[in-house]
Amino acid sequence: MWKGLILLVLTVATISSCSRDNQISGGLLVSSNLTGDWEVFVVDSEDSLAWQVTNEVGLDIEGSWSPDGEKIALASARGPCRNQGACDLELLIVKPDGSVLAELTDNSRTDDQPAWSPDGTRIAFRSDRTDDVELFVMDADGENVKQLTDSPGEDWTPTWSPDSSLLAFASNRNGNWDIFVMRPDGAGLRQVTDGVGDHWLPAWSPDGSMLAFTGNQDGNWDIFTVRPDGTELQQVVSHPASDSEPVWSPDGSTLAFARSWAGGQGQFDLMFVKFPSGKVSHGNVNGFPTDWFEPTKNPD
C-alpha cells in the first residue's frame, strides 16, 4: 500500500506542475493532506492519477463541481490555518487549474460544505452565521443568500436531487443524527431515516432513486443506501474500519468512500464499491471524496 501511495505522490507532483497548461475534464474530487496542507485534488479512478487543484497554505476542502465541469466550489481558510475546527472557512469558486474566479462569502463565521445544484443556478451550504449550524442556499454568484433550516440542533451536508427539486441533509434536531429531505426553499420537510444509531453524510444517486449515507446502527460506521421515502434500507459495505463520505459515480455503478482506522490520526484511504457485485477496491489515494463529474460523451 505504501508503495502505491508514494507513486501517487510523485504523480501528483509531476502532473500538478503542468496542470495550468492542460485542461482537466472531470474526475473524482478528493480532499487530501498528502502535501502537508489540506488541498483539493482531481483523481482519475481508472488510471490512479491525480491532479492537484489547490496549492495554498492553509485549508482547501470539500470541492463541488459545477454541472458543466468548468468550475469547482470549495471551502477555504487560506493562511496559517491547519486545524479545521479553528478555521474561518469561506466559499470560493475556482477553475480546475486552481485559479480563483470568485469569493462567494467573506465574514467572521464558517461557511462550508458547498453543493452545486444540478441545474447550475444555486449553491447550498452549511453556516454557523446565526450562532447555530444551519443550511443556506444562494445563487451561484453568491447573491440572494437564503436560510433554509432553523432547528434546535445542527444541519449538515446538503446534497441535491438530480432534478434540483429537493435537498437531502443530515440533522440531529431530534437527538440522533438522521437523514431528512426538503425542498430548496426549506418547505416540505420529511424525515428519511429513523432508527438505532446515527445516519449522516447523504449522497443522492444520479438517477434519484437512492440515497447513500454513513450509519453506525451496529456501533461501527458503514455505508448504506435507502430510498428517499425511507424504504429499502440496505447495508452496502461492512468492515471493521470506519467507512464514510459516500460519493456516487456519474453512471451510478460505483460509490467512492473514505476508510479510516482507529489511531489513524485523521488519515483516510479512498475506497470504491461496485454495484451490484459489492466488490470493494482500494483507490491508492489518501483522502476523502466529495464530488464526481465526468463529461458527457456525445455520440458521433
C-alpha positions in Angstrom: 0.0 0.0 0.0 2.8 2.5 0.9 4.4 1.9 -2.5 1.2 2.8 -4.2 0.8 6.0 -2.1 4.4 7.1 -2.8 4.0 6.6 -6.5 0.8 8.6 -6.4 2.5 11.5 -4.6 5.1 11.6 -7.4 2.4 11.5 -10.0 0.6 14.4 -8.3 3.7 16.5 -8.1 4.5 15.9 -11.8 1.1 16.5 -13.2 0.1 19.4 -11.0 3.2 21.3 -12.1 1.8 21.4 -15.7 -2.0 21.4 -14.9 -2.4 25.1 -15.8 -1.5 24.1 -19.4 -3.6 21.0 -19.5 -7.4 21.2 -19.1 -8.8 18.8 -16.5 -12.0 17.3 -17.9 -13.8 16.0 -14.8 -12.9 13.3 -12.3 -13.4 12.5 -8.7 -12.8 15.4 -6.3 -10.8 14.4 -3.2 -9.7 16.4 -0.2 -6.3 15.2 0.9 -3.4 16.3 3.2 -0.8 14.4 1.2 1.2 17.6 0.7 1.1 18.7 4.3 -1.9 21.1 3.9 -5.4 20.0 3.1 -5.9 20.6 -0.6 -8.4 19.6 -3.3 -7.3 17.0 -5.9 -9.0 15.5 -9.0 -8.5 11.8 -9.2 -8.7 9.6 -12.3 -10.1 6.4 -10.7 -9.3 4.3 -13.7 -5.6 5.2 -14.0 -4.9 6.1 -10.4 -3.6 9.5 -11.4 -4.3 12.7 -9.5 -4.1 16.4 -10.4 -3.7 18.9 -7.6 -6.3 21.7 -7.9 -5.4 24.0 -5.0 -1.9 24.7 -3.6 -2.2 27.2 -0.8 -1.0 27.3 2.8 -4.0 26.6 5.0 -7.1 24.6 4.2 -9.0 23.9 0.9 -11.6 21.1 1.1 -15.0 19.9 0.1 -14.9 20.6 -3.6 -18.1 20.5 -5.6 -18.2 20.5 -9.4 -20.4 22.9 -11.4 -22.7 20.9 -13.7 -20.6 21.7 -16.8 -17.4 20.7 -15.1 -15.7 24.0 -15.7 -15.7 25.3 -12.1 -15.3 24.0 -8.6 -16.9 25.4 -5.4 -14.9 24.7 -2.3 -14.5 25.7 1.4 -11.2 27.5 2.1 -9.3 29.0 5.0 -6.1 30.2 3.4 -3.2 31.4 5.5 -1.7 29.9 8.7 -4.6 27.6 9.4 -4.1 23.9 9.9 -7.0 22.9 12.2 -10.4 22.8 10.6 -12.2 23.3 13.9 -10.4 26.6 14.4 -10.7 27.9 10.9 -13.0 30.6 9.5 -13.9 28.8 6.3 -15.3 30.7 3.4 -16.6 29.6 0.0 -14.7 30.1 -3.2 -15.2 29.3 -6.9 -12.0 28.1 -8.7 -11.1 26.8 -12.1 -9.9 23.2 -12.3 -6.4 24.7 -12.5 -6.9 26.3 -9.1 -7.1 29.9 -10.1 -9.8 31.8 -8.1 -12.8 33.0 -10.0 -14.9 34.4 -7.2 -15.1 34.7 -3.4 -18.7 33.8 -2.5 -18.6 34.6 1.2 -16.4 36.8 3.4 -17.4 37.1 7.0 -16.2 36.1 10.5 -18.2 32.9 10.5 -17.7 29.5 9.0 -19.3 28.7 5.6 -18.6 25.3 4.2 -19.9 22.1 2.6 -20.9 23.7 -0.7 -23.2 21.7 -3.0 -23.8 23.0 -6.6 -27.3 22.4 -7.9 -27.5 20.2 -11.0 -29.2 23.0 -12.9 -26.2 25.2 -12.2 -28.2 28.1 -10.7 -27.7 27.7 -6.9 -25.2 26.5 -4.2 -26.4 25.1 -0.9 -24.0 25.3 2.0 -23.7 25.0 5.8 -23.0 28.0 8.0 -22.9 29.0 11.7 -23.6 32.7 10.9 -26.8 32.6 13.1 -24.9 31.2 16.1 -26.3 27.8 15.2 -25.3 25.4 12.4 -27.9 25.7 9.7 -28.3 25.2 5.9 -28.4 28.1 3.4 -28.7 28.5 -0.3 -27.5 31.2 -2.6 -27.3 32.0 -6.3 -24.2 30.6 -8.0 -22.6 34.1 -8.0 -23.0 34.4 -4.2 -26.1 36.7 -4.3 -29.5 36.2 -2.7 -28.5 34.1 0.3 -31.5 32.5 2.0 -31.6 30.5 5.2 -33.3 27.1 4.7 -33.3 25.5 8.2 -33.8 26.8 11.7 -33.7 23.8 14.0 -32.6 23.4 17.6 -29.9 21.0 16.5 -27.3 21.2 13.7 -28.0 20.6 10.0 -25.2 19.4 7.8 -24.1 18.2 4.3 -26.8 19.3 1.8 -27.0 17.2 -1.4 -29.2 17.9 -4.3 -31.6 15.5 -6.1 -30.7 15.2 -9.8 -33.6 17.4 -10.9 -32.7 20.1 -8.4 -36.1 19.9 -6.8 -35.1 18.5 -3.4 -32.2 18.7 -0.9 -31.2 15.8 1.4 -29.2 16.6 4.5 -28.3 15.3 8.0 -29.6 16.7 11.2 -29.5 16.0 14.9 -32.6 18.1 15.6 -34.3 15.1 17.2 -31.3 13.8 19.2 -29.7 11.3 16.9 -28.3 12.2 13.5 -30.8 11.3 10.8 -31.3 12.0 7.1 -34.0 14.5 6.0 -35.3 15.8 2.7 -36.8 19.2 1.9 -37.5 21.5 -1.0 -34.8 24.1 -1.9 -36.9 26.8 -0.2 -36.9 24.9 3.1 -40.5 23.7 2.8 -41.8 20.1 2.6 -39.5 18.7 5.3 -39.7 15.0 5.9 -37.5 12.5 7.7 -36.0 9.6 5.8 -34.1 7.6 8.5 -35.3 6.9 12.0 -33.7 4.0 13.8 -30.9 3.0 16.1 -27.7 4.9 15.9 -26.8 7.9 13.7 -27.2 8.4 10.0 -25.5 11.2 8.1 -23.4 12.3 5.0 -26.2 11.6 2.5 -25.4 11.4 -1.3 -28.1 11.3 -3.9 -27.7 8.7 -6.7 -27.6 10.1 -10.3 -31.0 8.6 -11.2 -32.6 10.0 -8.0 -33.8 6.6 -6.8 -31.4 6.1 -3.8 -29.6 7.9 -1.1 -26.2 6.6 0.1 -25.2 7.5 3.6 -23.0 6.7 6.6 -24.6 4.9 9.6 -23.5 3.3 12.8 -26.5 1.3 13.9 -24.4 -1.6 14.9 -21.7 0.5 16.6 -19.4 0.8 13.6 -19.5 3.4 10.8 -20.5 1.7 7.5 -22.1 2.6 4.1 -25.8 2.2 3.5 -28.4 3.0 0.8 -32.1 3.9 1.2 -34.9 5.1 -0.9 -35.8 8.8 -0.4 -39.1 7.7 1.1 -37.2 5.7 3.8 -37.8 2.2 2.4 -35.4 -0.5 1.2 -32.6 0.3 3.7 -29.5 -1.8 2.7 -26.0 -2.1 4.1 -23.5 -1.8 1.2 -20.2 -2.0 3.0 -19.4 -3.8 6.3 -15.8 -3.5 7.6 -14.1 -3.2 11.0 -12.7 0.2 10.0 -14.9 3.3 9.8 -16.3 4.0 6.3 -17.9 7.3 5.5 -18.2 10.1 2.9 -20.0 8.2 0.1 -20.0 9.8 -3.4 -21.7 8.3 -6.4 -20.1 7.9 -9.8 -21.9 9.7 -12.6 -23.3 6.5 -14.0 -24.4 5.2 -10.6 -22.3 2.0 -10.9 -19.9 2.8 -8.1 -19.7 4.5 -4.7 -16.4 6.2 -3.7 -16.0 6.5 0.1 -13.3 7.1 2.7 -12.0 4.5 5.1 -10.3 5.4 8.4 -8.8 3.4 11.2 -8.7 3.9 14.9 -5.4 5.6 15.7 -5.0 6.7 12.1 -4.5 10.3 13.1 -7.2 11.7 10.7 -5.9 9.8 7.7 -8.4 8.5 5.1 -8.0 5.8 2.4 -10.0 6.3 -0.8 -12.1 3.2 -1.5 -14.6 2.1 -4.1 -17.6 -0.3 -4.1 -19.1 -1.6 -7.3 -22.8 -2.3 -7.9 -24.4 -4.9 -7.9 -21.4 -7.1 -7.1 -20.5 -5.3 -3.9 -16.8 -5.7 -4.7 -14.6 -3.2 -2.7 -11.3 -1.9 -4.1 -8.6 0.5 -2.9 -8.2 3.8 -4.7 -4.5 4.1 -3.8 -5.2 7.7 -2.6 -5.0 9.2 0.8 -8.1 11.5 1.3 -11.9 11.6 1.3 -14.1 12.0 -1.8 -16.5 14.9 -2.2 -17.9 15.0 -5.7 -17.6 13.2 -9.1 -18.1 14.5 -12.6 -17.4 13.0 -15.9 -18.0 14.9 -19.2 -20.9 13.6 -21.3 -19.7 11.7 -24.3 -21.7 12.8 -27.2 -22.4 10.3 -30.0 -20.6 10.8 -33.3 
